[in-house]
Amino acid sequence: MLSRPEPACLLIADISGYTSYLAGSELDHAQDILADLMTTVVGSMRPGFRLAKLEGDAAFAYVLTDRIDGSQLLDTVERTYFAFRRRLRDIAQATACECNACVLMPRLDLKIVAHHGSIIRHRIAGREELVGSDVIVAHRILKNHVVERLKTPAYALFSRQCAAAMGIDPVALGMTEYKDDYEGIGEVVGWVHDLGAAWTAELERRRVIVSDREAGFVLEAVQPAPRDIVWSFMTDPAIRPLWQAGVQAVDEHSIASRRGVGTTNHCMHGKEVMIEEILDWRPTDYVTHRTTLPDGMKIVSSFTYEDVPEGTRVRLLFTWGRSRREREESPAVNEMLADLIGRGLTALHRLLSEEMARRATLAAEAPPEPVAPGSMDREFREPVRL
């Protein structure tokens, strides 16, 4: 392991309220619920982040990078919180247990801290240890007063250094500035993102997705990478020209520098431009676009993502016109889509194969990640038919 400073984004996800929850609950069941929730949290941060250490009711993860895609980091943070809330809800709905551990479970919540700086990786007794002043800063700012001062129980706190590396406008994104003094490191400035409000907005947002019945053209392919990576390669405007047939550049116009509903992409095809508007954005489940072709024709498409043993199955569903008959009578559109999309997915497969080979090489050189705590699986994960 190289003992030299490396730029990294540090992420700590901490289950809040657990100490008081544990004090008033049956130990075995409370610990089992914690293990279940921690497995959910860790799984949601991967593979974008590597788990560095499990710290009781917190998971400490990182990714080596000098620049952060702010949109992707926000999506990862929100996806982690949404998965936590869904799992908490599912456990509560699936259990008939009346012990204190189950009754008091709704009191649990999640807070996340993100910081960017330099770290040094050491290998000690076959394990990886992260050291450096920025590791200390990340852990210190976890002990903040956001809940007391801002009355925000579920939040993500991005340090000023992290927000700068993300290239975002925190004010435009509705974040709240937060300052605090910490012994030994002085004043730390950051930005608070309300995860509870994001969860409410997620539940209320209208879904827009092309169904099989509506589609005039459907194409699917299995890509050799986890869903998070495939999603990133297919939505990042900097990566898309590397595989998308005929696309020379993608000029992104996002609301407050964050990719999502309302984002408009100008896809450059030589002298022609296709204008693409995002109608629905559900990382990493699906994304729906409305694309205006150079001749004015509008096509709505949904790209869906599903885990399969070989990687990720991507389904692309396209619709246009006002009726199915109109779509069936447009063979030229089908031919165009079959050619462009088919060539693009083939190129994407090659690109992802190279990326996974690169990651496999890095993983072989690194010590294994810590293993998330195992539960006794007393909480159902699938519906039970009686």
C-alpha positions as CSV (number, residue, x, y, z in Angstrom):
1,M,0.0,0.0,0.0
2,L,1.4,3.4,-1.0
3,S,2.0,5.6,2.0
4,R,1.5,8.9,0.2
5,P,-1.4,11.5,0.4
6,E,-4.3,10.8,-2.0
7,P,-7.4,13.0,-2.7
8,A,-10.6,11.4,-1.5
9,C,-14.2,12.0,-0.7
10,L,-15.1,10.6,2.7
11,L,-18.6,9.6,3.7
12,I,-19.9,8.6,7.1
13,A,-23.5,7.3,7.5
14,D,-24.6,7.2,11.1
15,I,-27.8,5.7,12.5
16,S,-29.0,8.4,14.9
17,G,-31.0,7.8,18.1
18,Y,-29.5,4.3,18.4
19,T,-27.9,4.8,21.9
20,S,-31.3,5.7,23.5
21,Y,-33.0,3.1,21.4
22,L,-30.7,0.4,22.6
23,A,-31.0,1.4,26.3
24,G,-34.8,0.8,26.1
25,S,-34.9,-2.3,24.0
26,E,-34.2,-6.0,24.1
27,L,-30.5,-6.3,23.2
28,D,-30.6,-9.3,20.8
29,H,-33.5,-8.0,18.7
30,A,-32.2,-4.5,18.7
31,Q,-28.8,-5.6,17.5
32,D,-30.4,-7.7,14.8
33,I,-32.3,-4.7,13.5
34,L,-29.1,-2.6,13.6
35,A,-27.3,-5.3,11.5
36,D,-30.2,-5.4,9.0
37,L,-30.2,-1.6,8.6
38,M,-26.4,-1.3,8.4
39,T,-26.3,-3.9,5.7
40,T,-28.9,-1.8,3.8
41,V,-26.9,1.4,4.2
42,V,-23.5,-0.2,3.2
43,G,-25.1,-1.8,0.2
44,S,-26.6,1.5,-1.0
45,M,-23.2,3.2,-0.9
46,R,-21.5,0.5,-2.9
47,P,-19.9,0.3,-5.5
48,G,-19.3,4.0,-5.8
49,F,-17.8,4.1,-2.3
50,R,-15.4,1.6,-0.7
51,L,-16.2,0.6,2.9
52,A,-13.2,1.6,5.2
53,K,-14.6,0.7,8.6
54,L,-17.7,-0.2,10.5
55,E,-17.9,2.0,13.6
56,G,-20.7,0.6,15.8
57,D,-23.8,2.3,14.4
58,A,-21.9,4.1,11.6
59,A,-20.3,3.2,8.3
60,F,-17.2,5.0,7.2
61,A,-16.6,4.8,3.4
62,Y,-14.5,6.6,0.8
63,V,-13.6,7.0,-2.9
64,L,-10.3,8.2,-4.3
65,T,-11.0,11.3,-6.4
66,D,-9.8,14.8,-6.8
67,R,-13.1,15.9,-8.4
68,I,-16.6,14.9,-7.4
69,D,-19.6,14.6,-9.7
70,G,-21.9,16.6,-7.4
71,S,-25.1,15.2,-9.0
72,Q,-23.9,11.6,-8.5
73,L,-22.9,12.2,-4.9
74,L,-26.2,13.8,-4.0
75,D,-28.0,10.8,-5.7
76,T,-25.9,8.4,-3.7
77,V,-26.6,10.1,-0.4
78,E,-30.3,10.3,-1.1
79,R,-30.4,6.7,-2.4
80,T,-28.8,5.6,0.8
81,Y,-31.3,7.4,2.9
82,F,-34.3,6.3,0.8
83,A,-33.1,2.7,1.1
84,F,-32.8,3.1,4.9
85,R,-36.3,4.5,5.2
86,R,-37.8,1.9,3.0
87,R,-36.1,-0.9,5.0
88,L,-37.3,0.6,8.3
89,R,-40.8,0.8,6.9
90,D,-40.7,-2.8,5.5
91,I,-39.5,-4.2,8.8
92,A,-42.2,-2.4,10.7
93,Q,-44.9,-3.6,8.3
94,A,-43.7,-7.2,8.2
95,T,-43.3,-7.8,11.9
96,A,-46.0,-8.7,14.5
97,C,-43.5,-8.5,17.3
98,E,-44.4,-6.3,20.2
99,C,-41.0,-6.1,21.9
100,N,-39.6,-2.6,22.7
101,A,-37.0,-3.1,19.9
102,C,-39.7,-3.2,17.3
103,V,-42.1,-0.7,18.9
104,L,-39.4,1.9,19.3
105,M,-37.8,1.3,15.9
106,P,-39.5,4.3,14.2
107,R,-37.4,6.6,16.4
108,L,-34.2,5.6,14.4
109,D,-33.0,7.9,11.7
110,L,-29.9,8.5,9.5
111,K,-27.5,11.3,9.2
112,I,-24.6,11.5,6.7
113,V,-21.5,13.6,6.6
114,A,-19.4,14.1,3.5
115,H,-15.9,15.7,3.4
116,H,-13.2,16.0,0.8
117,G,-9.5,16.1,1.5
118,S,-6.3,14.1,1.6
119,I,-5.8,10.7,3.1
120,I,-3.0,8.2,3.5
121,R,-3.9,4.5,3.3
122,H,-2.0,2.1,5.5
123,R,-2.2,-1.7,5.5
124,I,-2.1,-3.0,9.0
125,A,-2.6,-6.7,9.9
126,G,-4.2,-7.3,6.5
127,R,-6.6,-4.5,6.9
128,E,-6.7,-1.0,5.4
129,E,-6.5,2.0,7.7
130,L,-7.1,5.6,6.6
131,V,-5.2,8.3,8.4
132,G,-4.7,12.1,8.0
133,S,-6.1,15.3,9.3
134,D,-9.1,15.2,6.9
135,V,-10.1,11.8,8.4
136,I,-10.2,13.5,11.8
137,V,-12.2,16.4,10.4
138,A,-14.8,14.1,8.9
139,H,-15.3,12.3,12.2
140,R,-15.3,15.5,14.3
141,I,-18.0,17.2,12.2
142,L,-20.2,14.1,12.7
143,K,-20.6,15.4,16.3
144,N,-22.5,18.5,15.4
145,H,-25.5,20.4,16.6
146,V,-27.6,20.4,13.4
147,V,-30.6,18.7,15.0
148,E,-30.7,21.1,17.9
149,R,-30.1,24.3,15.8
150,L,-31.9,23.6,12.6
151,K,-34.5,21.1,13.8
152,T,-33.5,18.7,11.0
153,P,-33.4,15.1,12.3
154,A,-32.3,13.5,9.0
155,Y,-29.7,15.3,7.0
156,A,-26.5,15.2,5.0
157,L,-23.8,17.7,6.0
158,F,-21.4,18.6,3.2
159,S,-18.2,20.3,4.3
160,R,-17.2,23.5,2.4
161,Q,-14.3,21.5,0.9
162,C,-16.7,18.8,-0.3
163,A,-19.2,21.3,-1.8
164,A,-16.3,23.0,-3.7
165,A,-15.1,19.7,-5.1
166,M,-18.7,18.8,-6.1
167,G,-19.0,22.1,-8.1
168,I,-22.5,22.7,-6.8
169,D,-24.4,25.8,-5.8
170,P,-25.6,24.9,-2.3
171,V,-27.9,27.9,-2.0
172,A,-29.6,27.2,-5.3
173,L,-30.1,23.6,-4.2
174,G,-31.9,24.8,-1.0
175,M,-29.2,23.8,1.4
176,T,-28.6,25.7,4.7
177,E,-25.2,27.0,5.7
178,Y,-23.9,25.6,9.0
179,K,-20.9,26.7,11.0
180,D,-19.5,25.1,14.2
181,D,-16.3,25.2,16.2
182,Y,-14.4,22.0,17.0
183,E,-11.6,21.7,19.5
184,G,-8.3,21.2,17.8
185,I,-9.6,22.1,14.3
186,G,-11.4,25.4,14.7
187,E,-14.4,26.6,12.7
188,V,-15.8,24.3,10.1
189,V,-18.3,25.6,7.5
190,G,-20.6,23.3,5.7
191,W,-24.0,22.9,4.0
192,V,-27.0,20.9,5.3
193,H,-29.3,19.0,3.0
194,D,-32.6,18.0,4.5
195,L,-33.0,14.3,3.8
196,G,-36.4,14.1,5.4
197,A,-37.7,16.7,3.0
198,A,-36.1,14.9,0.1
199,W,-37.8,11.6,1.1
200,T,-41.2,13.4,1.3
201,A,-40.6,14.8,-2.2
202,E,-39.6,11.4,-3.5
203,L,-42.9,9.9,-2.3
204,E,-45.0,12.7,-3.8
205,R,-43.3,13.0,-7.1
206,R,-45.3,11.8,-10.1
207,R,-43.8,8.9,-12.0
208,V,-43.3,9.1,-15.8
209,I,-42.3,5.9,-17.5
210,V,-42.9,4.3,-20.9
211,S,-44.7,1.0,-20.6
212,D,-44.3,-2.0,-22.9
213,R,-47.8,-1.4,-24.2
214,E,-47.0,2.2,-25.2
215,A,-43.6,1.4,-26.7
216,G,-43.1,1.4,-30.4
217,F,-39.6,0.1,-30.1
218,V,-37.9,-1.9,-27.3
219,L,-34.3,-3.0,-27.0
220,E,-32.6,-4.7,-24.1
221,A,-29.1,-5.7,-23.3
222,V,-27.2,-7.1,-20.3
223,Q,-24.2,-4.9,-19.4
224,P,-21.2,-6.5,-17.5
225,A,-21.2,-4.2,-14.5
226,P,-23.3,-3.4,-11.3
227,R,-26.3,-1.2,-11.8
228,D,-24.7,1.9,-10.2
229,I,-21.8,1.9,-12.6
230,V,-24.0,1.2,-15.7
231,W,-26.3,4.1,-14.6
232,S,-23.3,6.4,-14.2
233,F,-21.9,5.5,-17.7
234,M,-25.3,6.0,-19.3
235,T,-26.2,9.3,-17.6
236,D,-22.9,11.2,-17.1
237,P,-22.6,13.8,-20.0
238,A,-18.8,13.5,-19.9
239,I,-18.9,9.7,-20.5
240,R,-21.8,9.4,-22.9
241,P,-19.8,10.5,-26.0
242,L,-17.3,7.6,-25.4
243,W,-20.0,5.0,-26.3
244,Q,-23.1,6.7,-27.7
245,A,-23.2,6.3,-31.5
246,G,-23.0,9.6,-33.3
247,V,-22.7,11.7,-30.2
248,Q,-19.7,14.0,-30.2
249,A,-20.6,15.9,-27.0
250,V,-23.4,16.4,-24.5
251,D,-24.0,19.9,-23.2
252,E,-25.8,19.7,-20.0
253,H,-28.1,22.4,-18.6
254,S,-29.1,21.4,-15.0
255,I,-31.2,23.1,-12.4
256,A,-28.8,24.4,-9.7
257,S,-26.0,22.2,-11.1
258,R,-27.8,19.0,-10.3
259,R,-28.9,16.4,-12.8
260,G,-32.6,15.4,-12.5
261,V,-36.1,16.3,-13.6
262,G,-35.9,19.4,-15.7
263,T,-32.3,18.9,-16.8
264,T,-31.9,19.6,-20.6
265,N,-29.1,18.0,-22.6
266,H,-28.0,19.2,-26.0
267,C,-26.6,16.1,-27.8
268,M,-24.3,17.1,-30.6
269,H,-24.5,14.9,-33.6
270,G,-22.1,16.8,-36.0
271,K,-23.9,19.9,-37.1
272,E,-27.2,18.6,-35.8
273,V,-28.5,18.8,-32.2
274,M,-30.9,16.6,-30.4
275,I,-32.5,18.3,-27.4
276,E,-33.2,15.9,-24.5
277,E,-35.2,16.8,-21.4
278,I,-35.4,14.6,-18.3
279,L,-39.0,14.0,-17.3
280,D,-38.4,11.5,-14.5
281,W,-35.2,10.6,-12.6
282,R,-35.1,7.6,-10.3
283,P,-31.4,6.6,-9.7
284,T,-30.7,3.8,-10.3
285,D,-34.1,2.3,-11.3
286,Y,-35.0,4.3,-14.4
287,V,-34.8,7.6,-16.2
288,T,-37.3,9.0,-18.7
289,H,-36.4,11.5,-21.5
290,R,-38.3,13.5,-24.1
291,T,-36.0,14.0,-27.1
292,T,-36.6,16.5,-29.9
293,L,-35.0,15.4,-33.1
294,P,-33.6,18.0,-35.6
295,D,-36.7,17.7,-37.7
296,G,-38.9,18.6,-34.8
297,M,-40.2,15.0,-34.0
298,K,-40.5,14.2,-30.3
299,I,-39.6,10.8,-28.9
300,V,-40.2,9.8,-25.2
301,S,-38.0,7.1,-23.8
302,S,-37.5,5.2,-20.6
303,F,-34.2,3.4,-19.7
304,T,-34.8,0.9,-16.9
305,Y,-32.1,-1.0,-14.9
306,E,-32.4,-4.4,-13.3
307,D,-29.8,-6.5,-11.4
308,V,-29.0,-9.9,-13.0
309,P,-26.3,-12.4,-12.2
310,E,-24.2,-11.2,-15.2
311,G,-24.5,-7.5,-14.3
312,T,-27.3,-5.2,-15.2
313,R,-30.2,-5.7,-17.6
314,V,-30.9,-2.4,-19.4
315,R,-34.3,-2.0,-21.2
316,L,-34.8,0.9,-23.5
317,L,-38.4,1.7,-24.4
318,F,-39.3,4.4,-27.0
319,T,-42.7,5.9,-27.9
320,W,-43.8,8.6,-30.3
321,G,-46.8,9.9,-32.0
322,R,-50.4,9.8,-30.7
323,S,-51.3,6.2,-31.3
324,R,-49.9,2.7,-31.5
325,R,-50.9,2.6,-35.2
326,E,-48.8,5.7,-35.9
327,R,-45.8,4.1,-34.2
328,E,-46.3,0.9,-36.1
329,E,-46.4,2.8,-39.4
330,S,-43.0,4.5,-38.7
331,P,-40.5,1.9,-39.9
332,A,-37.9,4.6,-40.5
333,V,-37.9,5.5,-36.8
334,N,-37.5,1.9,-35.8
335,E,-34.6,1.5,-38.2
336,M,-32.9,4.6,-36.9
337,L,-33.3,3.6,-33.3
338,A,-32.2,0.0,-33.9
339,D,-29.0,1.3,-35.6
340,L,-28.0,4.1,-33.2
341,I,-29.0,2.3,-30.0
342,G,-27.7,-1.1,-31.0
343,R,-24.3,0.3,-31.9
344,G,-24.2,2.4,-28.7
345,L,-25.0,-0.5,-26.4
346,T,-22.3,-2.7,-28.1
347,A,-19.7,0.1,-27.5
348,L,-21.0,0.5,-23.9
349,H,-20.5,-3.2,-23.3
350,R,-16.8,-2.9,-24.4
351,L,-16.3,0.2,-22.3
352,L,-17.8,-1.4,-19.2
353,S,-15.8,-4.6,-19.7
354,E,-12.6,-2.5,-19.7
355,E,-13.8,-0.6,-16.6
356,M,-14.6,-3.7,-14.7
357,A,-11.2,-5.3,-15.6
358,R,-9.5,-2.1,-14.3
359,R,-11.5,-2.3,-11.0
360,A,-10.7,-5.9,-10.6
361,T,-7.0,-5.2,-10.9
362,L,-7.3,-2.5,-8.2
363,A,-9.4,-4.7,-6.0
364,A,-6.8,-7.6,-6.2
365,E,-4.1,-5.2,-5.0
366,A,-6.2,-3.9,-2.1
367,P,-7.1,-5.6,1.2
368,P,-10.7,-6.9,1.5
369,E,-13.4,-4.5,2.7
370,P,-14.9,-5.0,6.2
371,V,-17.9,-7.3,6.2
372,A,-21.2,-5.7,7.1
373,P,-22.8,-7.3,10.3
374,G,-25.0,-10.2,9.6
375,S,-28.5,-10.4,11.0
376,M,-30.5,-13.5,11.9
377,D,-33.0,-12.6,9.1
378,R,-35.9,-12.3,11.4
379,E,-37.1,-9.3,9.3
380,F,-38.9,-10.4,6.2
381,R,-37.4,-9.1,2.9
382,E,-40.1,-10.6,0.6
383,P,-43.9,-11.0,0.9
384,V,-45.0,-14.3,2.4
385,R,-48.0,-16.0,1.0
386,L,-49.9,-18.0,3.5
